[in-house]
Structure formats: C-alpha cells, structure tokens
Amino acid sequence: MSEERLDDDAKLLASIGYKQELSRRMSAFSNFAISFSIICILAGGISAFPSALGAGGGASIGLGWLVGACFAGLVAAGMAQIASAYPTAGGLYHWGSILGGKGFGWTAAWFNLLGLVFVTASVNFGVYDPFFKSLFLPALGVDTSSFGFWHQTLFIAGVTLSQALLNHLGIRLTTRLTDLSGYLIFVVAISLIISLLIFSPVPLDFGRLFTLTNFTGMEGSAWPQHDSVIVVFLLGLLLTIYTITGFDASAHTAEETKNAAANVPKGIMNAVFWSALFGYIMVCTFILVMPNLTDGVKQGLGFLDALLGSVPPWLKLVLATGILVCNYLCGLACVTSASRMTYAFARDGGLPFSNSLKQVHDTHKTPVNAIWTAAVAAIIATLYGDAFLVLATGCAVLLYISYIMPTAAGIWAEGRTWTHKGPFNLGALSKVIAVLATLGGLVLVWVGVQPPNDKVLYLIVALGLVLLALWWGLGVRNSFQGPPSLNKTMR
C-alpha cells in the first residue's frame, strides 16, 4: 500500500475532525477477518443452536436461519453505506451523531458499548462452557462434573485478560491472529460438517429442515410454552440474531484499516455473507445428523458432544481443539472491537475518565487503557452465575438497537444534512433498504426480549435509558460536544 494511499486515509480522517493516532496496518482481508471472527459460526452457531431447536425444531433452522440472515444482511447494508462515508473508529456513535444529533449519537454509543461488553462476555463464557468444560476436556477424558463457580470465573478471567494483553501489544499481532481465525473458521467448520455427515448414524431426511415442531415448554427448551406458530417461528431467530452480530467490528477498526472508505463496507458485507452461507450449511447439518430432535432438545448445550459421539475419538479431539481455538480468537476480536469503541467515545469526552481512556500507547499505538477497561467490564458481566443466555440475548438486543439507530436517522438525513457518500453507495435503493433494515432490526430486538429473558433485558434497557436521560439532563448535554464534524460544515 503506497504512502499516497495512507495519506489519503489520514486526510479523509482529518476532514471528519480527527488526527491519525492508531497504527493503520489492516488490509481488506484483515478488516473482513475481524468481523468474521466475531460472528464466528463456531461460536454462536453452536452455543445458540439449542435456542432455535427448542423453539420450532427443524424449521427454525432450515427456514429461520434464512429469514434471520436476510434481516441481518439488510442491517449490514445500511451500516456499510454509512461506514463508507464516515470511516472512523466507534463508527455507530459518529454516524448517529452526524445523522441524528449529538444526543442521539450519545445514546447509540452507550447501547453499542454495552452490547460489545456483553458480546465479549458471552463469547468468553462460551469458551469455558460448552467448549472447554463440556467438549474439549471430556475429549481428553477429564471429568468436569465437580467444576464450579470459581473454575468458571478464574478461567474466563484468565482468557479475557490474555486477550487484552494481545491487544495491548499492538494491532499487528492481533491482526495476524484474527487473520488466522478467518481461515481457521472455514477449515474447522468444513471439517466438522464433513465429519458429521460421514459418520452420521441416521439417513439424511431433508424434510426435517422445513417441518415446524413446537418444542416450547418442553424439557430442555429455553422457551416457555407458546401456542402461536408465528411466535414459535420468530423465537427461533435468536440463533441467527446472536450468531450474525458483531460485524460493526469492521467499522470500529476503520482507523487501522488501509483504504477504509472502500474496505470497511466490504468487510462488513463479506463477513455477513460468508457467515450466513457456511453457518446455514453447518446448522442444517446438525439437524440432519441428529438421531432424534426431541432428545436433541433435552440435551441442550450438550447436543454437539452427543453428535460427535459417532466420530472416532481422535477426530473428536481434533475438532474440539479447533472449535476451542476459534472461540478464543473470537473473544480476542471482541476485545478489539469493544476497546476501539471505548477509545473513540472517550476521545470526544463521552465517558467518565475520558482523558485516561483515550490515551494511545507511544510504542504499540493501541488504546491501552480502553483495552483493559473493556476486558475488566466483560469479566464483571460474567459473574452472574449461569449467565450465558442473558448475555447472548442481551448483546444481540443492545447491538441491534445501536445498529438500527443511525440507519433510521439516515432515512431523514439523506439528501438533507447527509449529502456525501463513499465508494459503497446503495443508490436509489438506499432509503428502501434503510426502512427494511430498521423494521427487520426491530423484529430481531423483539425476539430477544421475549420470556424468559424479558425481565432482565427490560430492566437493563429501561434502567439504562432512565440513567442516560438523567445523566444527559444533569449537564452532560452542555459539556459533551460530540464528534468534531458536528461543529464543521458537513462534507
């Protein structure tokens, strides 16, 4: 990449009001890989699979995944167009502020930041269980039945702090690992699919994928009893919501990506497309090789261990190791994304202790205080006992709220205050896609706040909105200036 291109990136960033401080080393593939690593079909596609199976059975997979992926794709397309125009770290915060005003952007920032903390926590919770405790160690013959709270807490803390250290040491090291993750997810997912199909104990019945069976209220199902077929089908979308999320990481690392205006939207769209495609093949395979769907519901998170019981022990260990490593690298990418959002928001004075959180290391050129703060916050979020379902649904709800806020604001701003677009331009379809993305995102948010998650998530969202409103009204609206571009002529 030429110095001229690097200068162009720095000039574009300066026109938005920021100085190039972070190290711009990420290629187009690296930008794709970090979002692809966070989406990680081997994380959410496995850990959230029981939530879909326990809703509408095979149809929640064969049809539900496709519907959810279409919704996610629309949201991603709306985000990608805005990211192409404003390629900055902490993108959703800037977009919301530029398109909807600083108060709107400030609120979007808090939803996004909390969602990123929750997604880091949920991924690393999943690294522990089911992937380390219930899959990897048993494949080695280790009995984990006596493992308790402190095993869980110390393991998750160790994993998260190690990911923070890798981020601390520089974007080059982190990029190399997330690049590896991009390739490894493909290899492990394909190997898992082929292995399960080869050693399947049952004949493949593709009709399962389109047969809706109401498993809500049954033993092992995450959902209470529902009689409405439509509601049951929509509940199954949680699998896709949780899996295909986190693609805002491409935007959060925009200031570390070369030719960001073109490569960031490509990273977002490619990560969603390839995750949707390979994820669909993988989750459909789970349904096809499962001896009995009712038993699969009862097995919960143990369903994959049961499916791998038909493959040779050595192969099970290889696959378990690959899945564990992919999930660790997924958590690494989550820490990267959360810390860049923290840094970007603090840079404009949007967080407590902003002067400290916006500091960039002189040598490593990474936002070190933001990295460690995001990591510690994620660890704290996992201390709530068996928190996975709450963390998973919470991150999906919070992130999708933050995703659709700038997209919705863009519907009104486009052609008025928003006249500049980047290389990725939806053209005449722009407002249509924005409206569909907003509606689709709202459907996904509605799914996330259904029982049994409703009380906790409503409390988080409602309490959060009340606290934000009080904080804003008690003086932040006067001291917080928002992104520098708000005080300049719109580009």
Secondary structure, DSSP 8 states (H G I E B T S, - for coil): --HHHHHHHHHHHHHHT----S---B-HHHHHHHHHHHHIIIIIHHHTHHHHHHHHTHHHHHTHHHHHHHHHHHHHHHHHHHHHHS--TTHHHHHHHHHH-HHHHHHHHHHHHHHHHHHHHHHHHHIIIIIIIIIIHHHTT---TT--HHHHHHHHHHHHHHHHHHHHT-HHHHHHHHHHHHHHHHHHHHHHHHHHHHT-SS---GGGGG-----TTSTT-SS-----HHHHHHHTTHHHHHHS--TTHHHHTGGGBTTHHHHHHHHHHHHHHHHHHHHHHHHHHHHHH-S-HHHHHHHGGGHHHHHGGGS-HHHHHHHHHHHHHHHHHHHHHHHHHHHHHHHHHHHTT-STTHHHHT---TTT-S-HHHHHHHHHHHHHHTTSSS-HHHHHHHHHHHHHHHHHHHHHHHHHHBTTTB----S---GGGHHHHHHHHHHHHHHHHHHHTSTTSHHHHHHHHHHHHHHHHHHIIIIIHHH----GGGGS---
